[in-house]
Amino acid sequence: MTDAQTRINQQVTTNPVVLYMKGTPQFPQCGFSGSAIQMLRACGGPSLFTVDVLADPEIRDGIKSYGNWPTIPQLYIKGEFVGGSDIMREMFEQGELQQLLQAAEG
């Protein structure tokens, strides 16, 4: 495991909800990241730990191989990869994302 993947593993296993995104929750730097933040805020749930991949090129590359997912944003709940913004949108519309976040709180 690379240093970046070690850091990623530490982040996703010590925080209940982690979103790797472009930008910050206050200033998302792409529409998909902005959409992901809006959905997570609408769901409530536990506190959200975010990582700005634009600020750390090693994490930006490392997260793609860590989750075996080519795009960002990437959502992890309780150490498990959930998906990118399209999967999040589907889960949100079906009420599944809200349930996962509520379960992560307990």
Order of alpha helices (4+ residues) and beta strands (2+ residues): alpha-beta-alpha-beta-alpha-beta-beta-alpha-alpha
